[in-house]
């Protein structure tokens, strides 16, 4: 995990995501998940590109089941985008998440 990506728990969700002054990209991931492993370098690269403009957070889905259920996240990886404490845009999930798609979603949140 890069210095630009922070792992949080559901106890930190309200403070780190809902109260964030910056847009947030929240990655629900699992261990031993090839699509999650494939996403990690793309996620880190986009986090680096938008450093200081948006926050990139990861949360372990199985270890934070209550929050995953509350948000309706049932698969890994799943990216959920937030701005001003509300979910915005389309979620991205599965093994075909493209770096350009993450970047485009972040750019739309910053516009």
Secondary structure, DSSP 8 states (H G I E B T S, - for coil): --TTEEEE-GGGHIIIIIT-SSEEEEEEE-SS-HHHHHHHHHHHHHHHHTTTTEEEEEEETGGGHHHHHHHT--SSSEEEEEETTEE-S--EESTT--HHHHHHHHHHHH-
